[in-house]
């Protein structure tokens, strides 16, 4: 309640973490301003809460610290969403790395951002030689199956960018 907080010591400190919280408060009493320090705290009922703490010293006319003004924002949902996203990304990375097909990710300009292990083997290049390359770099020497030139407009990336539709079963040669 307001009566429990105003004029008192904020009890949002989990057992064993009091020293860490006191160190933060000491920094503010020394004149430092804290901006969005992320902390795990415990509510009065014992349940955990993730908070973002911002705190600033209140100074008198002589510059002496006479108090602390702070804000706490509940970031529990955001932290849970970040953790779920990290788990999904780890799963996706594992799937992409162990896939038995070549997977190459390009940005909107056609620069390669990612190539999985199978792509390395398929293209005969190390990832460091693939990442940052353009989909149509001259050194790729992309040809049709009969060895003739492969038109730029027919390259998968160009077709996807032009039509917005997926390209399947395209055969070409990388020399």
N, C-alpha and C positions, 0 to 999 in steps of 0.2 A: 504494500500500500504506500501511498504518498507519505504517510506519517512514519513508516519504517525506513524510508530512504532519505527524505529531506532532513538535513542536519545530522545525519548519522553516517555510519560506515557502510558502504555498499556490500552486501553479503554475497555477491556473485563470484565466489572464489571456491573452486573445488578443493577437497582435502589434498594436501601434498603440493598444491600449486600456489599457495599463499605467498611464498617468497617471490615467484615470478610476477604476480600481480603487484606486490608491494614495490618491486623494482621499477615497474612501469610508473606507478604513482610517485615514487621518489624522483624519477626523471622529470615529471611534470612539476613537482615541488621545487626542483632545481631550475625551473624556468623553461623547460623544453615543451614544445607542442607535439602531441602525438596525432597522427592522421591515419585512421582506419587500420589500427592494429587488430588483427584477427585472433580471437581467443576462444577457447572452449570454457564455458562456465557451467555452474550448476544453479538451477532455480531453487527457490525456497523449498519446493516439494521434492527436491533431489533429482529432477530430470535434467539431462544435459541440454545446453543451448549453445549454439555457435553465434558469437557476437562480433561486431566491428566496433571497436572503441576509438573514439576521438576525444582528446582531452587537451585543455589549454590552461595555463596558470592565470589566475586573476591577480592583477598587480595593484598595489596602492600607488599613490602619487610619487612616492620615492622609488618605485620599481621593485619593491619587496613583494614576494608572493604571499597573498593573504587567503587564497582559496584556489579551488580547482573547479573548472566547469567542464563537464563531460557529456558525451552522448553515446548511447549504446544502440546499435541497430541489430535486430535479429536477422542473421544471415543463414540460419539453419537450413532453410529450403534451398537456398543457392548452393551451399556447400554440398548438400545431398545430391543436387542436380549435377554439380561438377564431378562428384565421385562417380555417379552413374555414367556420365559422358566419358570419363576416363576409362571405365571398365568396357564400355562399348567400343571405344577406339582401340583398346588393347585387343579385344576379340577380333575386330576388323583387321587389324594389323597381322594378327596370327593367321587368319583365314587367307589374307592376301599373300603372305610369305610362304604358306604351305600349299597354295593352289597349284595344281598340275597344268595350269595354262599361264601364258604370259599376260601380265596385267601391267598396263602403262597408264599413268594418270597425267593429263596435260592441263595447263591453265587455259584461259580463254584466248590467249595469243598463240597457243600451240607449243608452248615450252614444256618440256617434260619435267614434271615435279617428282614423280615416283615411278620406279620400275621394280617389279618383284624379282626374286631369284630365278624363276623360270624364264623371265624375259632376258636376264643376263645371259643365260645359257643359249636361249633361242637366237639372240642377236650376236652372241660371241663377244660381248662387251662387258666390262665391269660397270657397276652402277655409277661410279664416279664419271665414267665416260658417257653415260646415258643422260643423267640428270643435268638439266640446263640446256640440253640440245633442243633444237626446234624439230617438230615432226617432219619437216621437209628439208632438213639440212642437206646440202649437196653431197656431203661425204656419205650419206646413207645409200646413195646410188640405187634408188628403188626402181625396179623394172617390172614389166608384166611377165607372165610365165613364159612367153616366147622370147624373152630377152629384150624386147623393145621398150621404148620409154613409157613410163606410166604417167598419164596426165595429172597435173596438180589438182584439178577440179574433181578427180575421181579418188583422191586419197581419202581414207576414212575420216580423218579429222576435218578436212574441208567439207566433206559431204554432211557430216553431223552438224557442223556450224552453219552450213547453208540451209539445210532442211529441218534441223532439230529432231531428226529421226535416227534411230540406231542403224548401224551397218552390220550386216551379217555375211558370213561365207565369202569374203573377198580374198582372192589369191594374188599374191605379189611376191616378188623376190627381193631380198636385201643382199647386196653383194659386198 
